[in-house]
Amino acid sequence: MRFVSRILIGVAAATTVAIAAPVAANATVTSATSATAHSDGWGPYFSSDHKARADGHVSVDEKRSKYWYWKWVPVKKWVCEDDHKGKDKGHHEGKDDCHWVVKKVKKHVWEWRYDHFYKVHSTLKNYKWWGKRDCAWETFKIVNLDGSSYFKSFSNCSKYGKDFSFFGKNAAHIYVKVSTGHRHGPSGYPSGWRDVYHAAA
């Protein structure tokens, strides 16, 4: 399952510019100027014993912001050297000592940056709410664009379905694993990692 959108195009372009140009620590971001919303469903996914089920949807808002930062810019200047008396050295000695010099100056510039704010909603159902492994579990793995990742887990130990949601920014991939277990954590029959969201390539 893939989002058919231009999610990574703006991010890739902004990243390329950021690498090419040195950016000062006091860069600022103005308020978002535009937004595009995308939504898609995922699941249902079951634990391998079919005692737990999870499904839901994920929505993504693409927001464009004006990003201000300081950049070193080369500037070409025509420079003439003076002698110790303050006179033009080239004129004093009858020759030209003027030349072009390239210097770098700081300039306040801006570029468009794109952020992608996601919200994952899930409904977790438990088909075995008695005895051992009386809880249904879902564990989400969120992989960020920079390669880092983290996990979020939810459980349902009742016979009624429960709704959960979480949100974040700039995810590259989101997966879910559905399991059964006790009240302290998942302990058996995992589904393996299933797709929830992939940023468009």
C-alpha atoms as an extended CHARMM CRD file, in Angstrom:
* protein
*
       201  EXT
         1         1  MET       CA              0.0000000000        0.0000000000        0.0000000000  PROA      1               0.0000000000
         2         2  ARG       CA              1.4570000000        3.3270000000       -1.0290000000  PROA      2               0.0000000000
         3         3  PHE       CA              0.2840000000        6.8830000000       -0.8740000000  PROA      3               0.0000000000
         4         4  VAL       CA              0.0350000000        8.2750000000       -4.3940000000  PROA      4               0.0000000000
         5         5  SER       CA              1.2540000000       11.7820000000       -3.6590000000  PROA      5               0.0000000000
         6         6  ARG       CA              4.1530000000       14.1200000000       -4.0730000000  PROA      6               0.0000000000
         7         7  ILE       CA              5.1720000000       13.7310000000       -0.4480000000  PROA      7               0.0000000000
         8         8  LEU       CA              8.9330000000       13.2920000000       -0.8410000000  PROA      8               0.0000000000
         9         9  ILE       CA              9.4730000000       15.6090000000       -3.8230000000  PROA      9               0.0000000000
        10        10  GLY       CA              9.4780000000       18.7910000000       -1.7520000000  PROA      10              0.0000000000
        11        11  VAL       CA             11.4080000000       17.1450000000        1.0780000000  PROA      11              0.0000000000
        12        12  ALA       CA             14.1370000000       15.8830000000       -1.2510000000  PROA      12              0.0000000000
        13        13  ALA       CA             14.4930000000       19.2960000000       -2.8830000000  PROA      13              0.0000000000
        14        14  ALA       CA             14.7030000000       21.0790000000        0.4580000000  PROA      14              0.0000000000
        15        15  THR       CA             17.2470000000       18.5680000000        1.7470000000  PROA      15              0.0000000000
        16        16  THR       CA             19.4380000000       19.0500000000       -1.3320000000  PROA      16              0.0000000000
        17        17  VAL       CA             19.4700000000       22.8080000000       -0.8710000000  PROA      17              0.0000000000
        18        18  ALA       CA             20.1850000000       22.4680000000        2.8350000000  PROA      18              0.0000000000
        19        19  ILE       CA             23.2360000000       20.2850000000        2.1480000000  PROA      19              0.0000000000
        20        20  ALA       CA             24.5700000000       22.5560000000       -0.5670000000  PROA      20              0.0000000000
        21        21  ALA       CA             24.3440000000       25.7700000000        1.4590000000  PROA      21              0.0000000000
        22        22  PRO       CA             25.7020000000       26.3100000000        5.0050000000  PROA      22              0.0000000000
        23        23  VAL       CA             22.8570000000       27.2450000000        7.3220000000  PROA      23              0.0000000000
        24        24  ALA       CA             23.1830000000       29.2320000000       10.5180000000  PROA      24              0.0000000000
        25        25  ALA       CA             21.7720000000       27.9940000000       13.8010000000  PROA      25              0.0000000000
        26        26  ASN       CA             19.3680000000       30.9390000000       14.0140000000  PROA      26              0.0000000000
        27        27  ALA       CA             17.3470000000       29.9450000000       10.9660000000  PROA      27              0.0000000000
        28        28  THR       CA             13.6180000000       30.5460000000       11.3200000000  PROA      28              0.0000000000
        29        29  VAL       CA             10.4620000000       29.1390000000        9.7760000000  PROA      29              0.0000000000
        30        30  THR       CA              7.4340000000       31.2950000000        9.0450000000  PROA      30              0.0000000000
        31        31  SER       CA              3.8810000000       30.0020000000        9.2150000000  PROA      31              0.0000000000
        32        32  ALA       CA              2.7120000000       27.4730000000        6.6460000000  PROA      32              0.0000000000
        33        33  THR       CA              1.3420000000       29.0150000000        3.4710000000  PROA      33              0.0000000000
        34        34  SER       CA             -0.3820000000       26.0120000000        1.9200000000  PROA      34              0.0000000000
        35        35  ALA       CA             -1.5120000000       22.5090000000        2.8170000000  PROA      35              0.0000000000
        36        36  THR       CA             -2.5370000000       19.3720000000        0.9550000000  PROA      36              0.0000000000
        37        37  ALA       CA             -4.3390000000       16.5170000000        2.7190000000  PROA      37              0.0000000000
        38        38  HSD       CA             -4.1370000000       12.8120000000        1.8670000000  PROA      38              0.0000000000
        39        39  SER       CA             -5.9060000000        9.8900000000        3.5290000000  PROA      39              0.0000000000
        40        40  ASP       CA             -5.9190000000        6.1190000000        3.1140000000  PROA      40              0.0000000000
        41        41  GLY       CA             -7.0530000000        3.0340000000        4.9850000000  PROA      41              0.0000000000
        42        42  TRP       CA             -4.9650000000        0.1140000000        6.2550000000  PROA      42              0.0000000000
        43        43  GLY       CA             -5.7310000000       -3.4230000000        7.4060000000  PROA      43              0.0000000000
        44        44  PRO       CA             -7.4410000000       -5.3880000000        8.6430000000  PROA      44              0.0000000000
        45        45  TYR       CA             -4.4630000000       -7.3030000000       10.0520000000  PROA      45              0.0000000000
        46        46  PHE       CA             -4.7830000000      -10.2830000000       12.4080000000  PROA      46              0.0000000000
        47        47  SER       CA             -2.5600000000      -12.0240000000       14.9110000000  PROA      47              0.0000000000
        48        48  SER       CA             -1.4730000000      -15.4260000000       13.5960000000  PROA      48              0.0000000000
        49        49  ASP       CA             -4.1020000000      -17.1510000000       15.7810000000  PROA      49              0.0000000000
        50        50  HSD       CA             -6.8040000000      -14.6870000000       14.5740000000  PROA      50              0.0000000000
        51        51  LYS       CA             -7.6520000000      -13.6880000000       18.1500000000  PROA      51              0.0000000000
        52        52  ALA       CA             -6.6430000000      -10.0410000000       17.6500000000  PROA      52              0.0000000000
        53        53  ARG       CA             -7.5210000000       -7.7320000000       14.7700000000  PROA      53              0.0000000000
        54        54  ALA       CA             -6.4170000000       -4.1870000000       13.9020000000  PROA      54              0.0000000000
        55        55  ASP       CA             -7.4390000000       -1.8380000000       11.1240000000  PROA      55              0.0000000000
        56        56  GLY       CA             -7.7430000000        1.8930000000       10.5810000000  PROA      56              0.0000000000
        57        57  HSD       CA             -6.6740000000        4.7990000000        8.4320000000  PROA      57              0.0000000000
        58        58  VAL       CA             -3.8250000000        7.2930000000        8.1910000000  PROA      58              0.0000000000
        59        59  SER       CA             -4.0720000000       10.9010000000        7.0590000000  PROA      59              0.0000000000
        60        60  VAL       CA             -1.1990000000       13.1430000000        6.0010000000  PROA      60              0.0000000000
        61        61  ASP       CA             -1.2130000000       16.9370000000        5.6920000000  PROA      61              0.0000000000
        62        62  GLU       CA              1.5240000000       18.3610000000        3.4930000000  PROA      62              0.0000000000
        63        63  LYS       CA              2.3470000000       21.9200000000        4.5750000000  PROA      63              0.0000000000
        64        64  ARG       CA              4.6600000000       24.3440000000        2.8280000000  PROA      64              0.0000000000
        65        65  SER       CA              6.5660000000       26.8950000000        4.9310000000  PROA      65              0.0000000000
        66        66  LYS       CA              8.9640000000       29.7010000000        4.1400000000  PROA      66              0.0000000000
        67        67  TYR       CA             12.3110000000       28.8600000000        5.7710000000  PROA      67              0.0000000000
        68        68  TRP       CA             14.7000000000       31.7910000000        6.4400000000  PROA      68              0.0000000000
        69        69  TYR       CA             18.4190000000       31.2940000000        7.0650000000  PROA      69              0.0000000000
        70        70  TRP       CA             21.7980000000       33.0150000000        6.7180000000  PROA      70              0.0000000000
        71        71  LYS       CA             23.9440000000       32.0070000000        3.7780000000  PROA      71              0.0000000000
        72        72  TRP       CA             27.4960000000       32.9090000000        2.7920000000  PROA      72              0.0000000000
        73        73  VAL       CA             27.3900000000       34.4250000000       -0.7030000000  PROA      73              0.0000000000
        74        74  PRO       CA             30.4870000000       35.1760000000       -2.8370000000  PROA      74              0.0000000000
        75        75  VAL       CA             30.7220000000       38.8170000000       -3.9390000000  PROA      75              0.0000000000
        76        76  LYS       CA             33.2080000000       40.0780000000       -6.5410000000  PROA      76              0.0000000000
        77        77  LYS       CA             34.7850000000       43.4830000000       -5.8140000000  PROA      77              0.0000000000
        78        78  TRP       CA             37.2960000000       45.6940000000       -7.6700000000  PROA      78              0.0000000000
        79        79  VAL       CA             40.0810000000       46.5570000000       -5.1880000000  PROA      79              0.0000000000
        80        80  CYS       CA             43.0100000000       48.9570000000       -5.5550000000  PROA      80              0.0000000000
        81        81  GLU       CA             45.9180000000       48.7930000000       -3.1110000000  PROA      81              0.0000000000
        82        82  ASP       CA             47.2450000000       52.0010000000       -1.4800000000  PROA      82              0.0000000000
        83        83  ASP       CA             50.8400000000       52.7310000000       -0.4300000000  PROA      83              0.0000000000
        84        84  HSD       CA             51.8330000000       53.8240000000        3.0750000000  PROA      84              0.0000000000
        85        85  LYS       CA             51.2210000000       57.5120000000        2.2420000000  PROA      85              0.0000000000
        86        86  GLY       CA             47.5880000000       56.8560000000        1.4160000000  PROA      86              0.0000000000
        87        87  LYS       CA             48.0840000000       57.4330000000       -2.3070000000  PROA      87              0.0000000000
        88        88  ASP       CA             47.0570000000       54.9900000000       -4.9750000000  PROA      88              0.0000000000
        89        89  LYS       CA             49.9970000000       52.6260000000       -5.2930000000  PROA      89              0.0000000000
        90        90  GLY       CA             49.3850000000       51.9880000000       -8.9810000000  PROA      90              0.0000000000
        91        91  HSD       CA             49.2670000000       55.7170000000       -9.7510000000  PROA      91              0.0000000000
        92        92  HSD       CA             52.3390000000       56.4540000000       -7.6160000000  PROA      92              0.0000000000
        93        93  GLU       CA             54.5000000000       53.8250000000       -9.3100000000  PROA      93              0.0000000000
        94        94  GLY       CA             52.9760000000       54.2390000000      -12.7200000000  PROA      94              0.0000000000
        95        95  LYS       CA             51.4300000000       50.8220000000      -12.8600000000  PROA      95              0.0000000000
        96        96  ASP       CA             48.0630000000       49.2140000000      -12.2250000000  PROA      96              0.0000000000
        97        97  ASP       CA             47.7380000000       47.4680000000       -8.8260000000  PROA      97              0.0000000000
        98        98  CYS       CA             43.9790000000       47.1420000000       -8.9600000000  PROA      98              0.0000000000
        99        99  HSD       CA             42.3950000000       43.7160000000       -9.2610000000  PROA      99              0.0000000000
       100       100  TRP       CA             39.2400000000       41.7400000000       -8.6740000000  PROA      100             0.0000000000
       101       101  VAL       CA             38.7890000000       40.1340000000       -5.2450000000  PROA      101             0.0000000000
       102       102  VAL       CA             36.1170000000       37.6010000000       -4.3280000000  PROA      102             0.0000000000
       103       103  LYS       CA             34.8440000000       37.9170000000       -0.7860000000  PROA      103             0.0000000000
       104       104  LYS       CA             32.0560000000       36.0990000000        1.0580000000  PROA      104             0.0000000000
       105       105  VAL       CA             29.3110000000       38.0300000000        2.7980000000  PROA      105             0.0000000000
       106       106  LYS       CA             26.3380000000       36.8400000000        4.8430000000  PROA      106             0.0000000000
       107       107  LYS       CA             22.9390000000       37.1890000000        3.2220000000  PROA      107             0.0000000000
       108       108  HSD       CA             19.5090000000       36.5050000000        4.6800000000  PROA      108             0.0000000000
       109       109  VAL       CA             17.7150000000       34.2200000000        2.2070000000  PROA      109             0.0000000000
       110       110  TRP       CA             14.7180000000       31.8890000000        2.2210000000  PROA      110             0.0000000000
       111       111  GLU       CA             13.4710000000       28.7310000000        0.5640000000  PROA      111             0.0000000000
       112       112  TRP       CA             10.3170000000       26.6300000000        0.6120000000  PROA      112             0.0000000000
       113       113  ARG       CA             10.3770000000       23.6690000000        3.0060000000  PROA      113             0.0000000000
       114       114  TYR       CA              7.7910000000       20.8870000000        3.1420000000  PROA      114             0.0000000000
       115       115  ASP       CA              6.6370000000       19.0800000000        6.2860000000  PROA      115             0.0000000000
       116       116  HSD       CA              4.2360000000       16.1420000000        6.3550000000  PROA      116             0.0000000000
       117       117  PHE       CA              2.1050000000       15.8190000000        9.4770000000  PROA      117             0.0000000000
       118       118  TYR       CA              0.5340000000       12.3750000000        9.8760000000  PROA      118             0.0000000000
       119       119  LYS       CA             -2.1840000000       10.9760000000       12.1220000000  PROA      119             0.0000000000
       120       120  VAL       CA             -2.7170000000        7.2310000000       12.4870000000  PROA      120             0.0000000000
       121       121  HSD       CA             -6.0690000000        5.9560000000       13.7150000000  PROA      121             0.0000000000
       122       122  SER       CA             -6.6750000000        2.3110000000       14.6220000000  PROA      122             0.0000000000
       123       123  THR       CA             -9.4430000000        0.0830000000       15.9340000000  PROA      123             0.0000000000
       124       124  LEU       CA             -8.1530000000       -2.8920000000       17.9240000000  PROA      124             0.0000000000
       125       125  LYS       CA            -10.4690000000       -5.8480000000       18.5390000000  PROA      125             0.0000000000
       126       126  ASN       CA             -9.9710000000       -8.6950000000       20.9880000000  PROA      126             0.0000000000
       127       127  TYR       CA            -11.6320000000      -12.0360000000       20.2680000000  PROA      127             0.0000000000
       128       128  LYS       CA            -10.2740000000      -13.7470000000       23.4120000000  PROA      128             0.0000000000
       129       129  TRP       CA            -10.7470000000      -11.7100000000       26.5650000000  PROA      129             0.0000000000
       130       130  TRP       CA            -10.5070000000      -14.6150000000       29.0700000000  PROA      130             0.0000000000
       131       131  GLY       CA             -7.7950000000      -17.0040000000       30.2790000000  PROA      131             0.0000000000
       132       132  LYS       CA             -4.1730000000      -16.6930000000       29.2230000000  PROA      132             0.0000000000
       133       133  ARG       CA             -3.2230000000      -14.1050000000       26.6090000000  PROA      133             0.0000000000
       134       134  ASP       CA             -6.5010000000      -12.3100000000       27.2150000000  PROA      134             0.0000000000
       135       135  CYS       CA             -5.3940000000       -9.0720000000       25.5080000000  PROA      135             0.0000000000
       136       136  ALA       CA             -5.0270000000       -7.9550000000       21.9180000000  PROA      136             0.0000000000
       137       137  TRP       CA             -1.9210000000       -5.9040000000       21.1350000000  PROA      137             0.0000000000
       138       138  GLU       CA             -0.8100000000       -3.7020000000       18.2470000000  PROA      138             0.0000000000
       139       139  THR       CA              2.7190000000       -2.3060000000       18.0040000000  PROA      139             0.0000000000
       140       140  PHE       CA              3.5510000000        0.4190000000       15.5080000000  PROA      140             0.0000000000
       141       141  LYS       CA              7.0370000000        0.9920000000       14.1510000000  PROA      141             0.0000000000
       142       142  ILE       CA              7.6130000000        4.5150000000       12.8200000000  PROA      142             0.0000000000
       143       143  VAL       CA             10.6660000000        5.0520000000       10.6120000000  PROA      143             0.0000000000
       144       144  ASN       CA             11.6060000000        8.6960000000       10.1190000000  PROA      144             0.0000000000
       145       145  LEU       CA             13.0680000000       10.2410000000        6.9870000000  PROA      145             0.0000000000
       146       146  ASP       CA             16.4930000000       10.4090000000        8.6500000000  PROA      146             0.0000000000
       147       147  GLY       CA             16.4790000000        6.6390000000        9.2600000000  PROA      147             0.0000000000
       148       148  SER       CA             15.7470000000        6.7650000000       12.9990000000  PROA      148             0.0000000000
       149       149  SER       CA             12.7640000000        4.8350000000       14.3410000000  PROA      149             0.0000000000
       150       150  TYR       CA             10.5650000000        4.4160000000       17.4080000000  PROA      150             0.0000000000
       151       151  PHE       CA              7.6470000000        2.2580000000       18.5570000000  PROA      151             0.0000000000
       152       152  LYS       CA              4.1520000000        2.8150000000       19.9700000000  PROA      152             0.0000000000
       153       153  SER       CA              2.0000000000        0.0350000000       21.4490000000  PROA      153             0.0000000000
       154       154  PHE       CA             -1.6780000000       -0.2210000000       22.4030000000  PROA      154             0.0000000000
       155       155  SER       CA             -3.6810000000       -3.0120000000       24.0300000000  PROA      155             0.0000000000
       156       156  ASN       CA             -7.2880000000       -4.0530000000       24.3750000000  PROA      156             0.0000000000
       157       157  CYS       CA             -8.1870000000       -6.5110000000       27.1250000000  PROA      157             0.0000000000
       158       158  SER       CA            -11.9640000000       -6.1900000000       26.8310000000  PROA      158             0.0000000000
       159       159  LYS       CA            -14.4480000000       -7.8500000000       24.5000000000  PROA      159             0.0000000000
       160       160  TYR       CA            -15.3060000000       -4.5180000000       22.8840000000  PROA      160             0.0000000000
       161       161  GLY       CA            -13.2780000000       -2.8140000000       20.1880000000  PROA      161             0.0000000000
       162       162  LYS       CA            -11.1170000000        0.1300000000       21.2200000000  PROA      162             0.0000000000
       163       163  ASP       CA             -9.9820000000        3.1190000000       19.1800000000  PROA      163             0.0000000000
       164       164  PHE       CA             -6.4780000000        4.5700000000       19.3700000000  PROA      164             0.0000000000
       165       165  SER       CA             -4.6190000000        7.3100000000       17.5350000000  PROA      165             0.0000000000
       166       166  PHE       CA             -1.2200000000        8.9840000000       17.4690000000  PROA      166             0.0000000000
       167       167  PHE       CA              0.4300000000       11.6000000000       15.3160000000  PROA      167             0.0000000000
       168       168  GLY       CA              3.8390000000       12.8910000000       14.2530000000  PROA      168             0.0000000000
       169       169  LYS       CA              5.7790000000       14.5200000000       11.4440000000  PROA      169             0.0000000000
       170       170  ASN       CA              7.8520000000       13.4590000000        8.4170000000  PROA      170             0.0000000000
       171       171  ALA       CA              7.6260000000        9.6640000000        8.5840000000  PROA      171             0.0000000000
       172       172  ALA       CA              9.1030000000        7.5990000000        5.7490000000  PROA      172             0.0000000000
       173       173  HSD       CA              7.3920000000        4.3200000000        6.7390000000  PROA      173             0.0000000000
       174       174  ILE       CA              4.9190000000        3.1330000000        9.3500000000  PROA      174             0.0000000000
       175       175  TYR       CA              4.3390000000       -0.5630000000       10.1150000000  PROA      175             0.0000000000
       176       176  VAL       CA              2.1370000000       -2.4460000000       12.5730000000  PROA      176             0.0000000000
       177       177  LYS       CA              2.4400000000       -5.8580000000       14.2400000000  PROA      177             0.0000000000
       178       178  VAL       CA             -0.6900000000       -7.4660000000       15.7440000000  PROA      178             0.0000000000
       179       179  SER       CA             -0.3150000000       -9.9680000000       18.6000000000  PROA      179             0.0000000000
       180       180  THR       CA             -2.0370000000      -11.4780000000       21.5980000000  PROA      180             0.0000000000
       181       181  GLY       CA             -0.6410000000      -11.2910000000       25.1090000000  PROA      181             0.0000000000
       182       182  HSD       CA             -1.1880000000      -10.5660000000       28.7730000000  PROA      182             0.0000000000
       183       183  ARG       CA             -1.8690000000       -7.1750000000       30.3220000000  PROA      183             0.0000000000
       184       184  HSD       CA              1.7940000000       -6.2310000000       30.5210000000  PROA      184             0.0000000000
       185       185  GLY       CA              2.7750000000       -6.7820000000       26.9020000000  PROA      185             0.0000000000
       186       186  PRO       CA              2.4260000000       -8.8940000000       23.7510000000  PROA      186             0.0000000000
       187       187  SER       CA              3.6280000000      -12.4740000000       24.1900000000  PROA      187             0.0000000000
       188       188  GLY       CA              2.5170000000      -14.5840000000       21.2590000000  PROA      188             0.0000000000
       189       189  TYR       CA              1.1310000000      -15.1250000000       17.7810000000  PROA      189             0.0000000000
       190       190  PRO       CA              2.5650000000      -12.0000000000       16.1050000000  PROA      190             0.0000000000
       191       191  SER       CA              1.4310000000      -11.1470000000       12.6050000000  PROA      191             0.0000000000
       192       192  GLY       CA              4.7910000000       -9.8440000000       11.4560000000  PROA      192             0.0000000000
       193       193  TRP       CA              5.2450000000       -6.2550000000       10.3080000000  PROA      193             0.0000000000
       194       194  ARG       CA              2.4290000000       -5.0500000000        8.0510000000  PROA      194             0.0000000000
       195       195  ASP       CA              2.2170000000       -1.8610000000        6.0000000000  PROA      195             0.0000000000
       196       196  VAL       CA              0.3480000000        1.1390000000        7.3440000000  PROA      196             0.0000000000
       197       197  TYR       CA              1.9780000000        4.0040000000        5.4600000000  PROA      197             0.0000000000
       198       198  HSD       CA              4.8120000000        4.5670000000        2.9870000000  PROA      198             0.0000000000
       199       199  ALA       CA              5.8030000000        8.0080000000        1.7950000000  PROA      199             0.0000000000
       200       200  ALA       CA              5.6450000000        8.2110000000       -1.9890000000  PROA      200             0.0000000000
       201       201  ALA       CA              8.9490000000        7.7570000000       -3.8220000000  PROA      201             0.0000000000
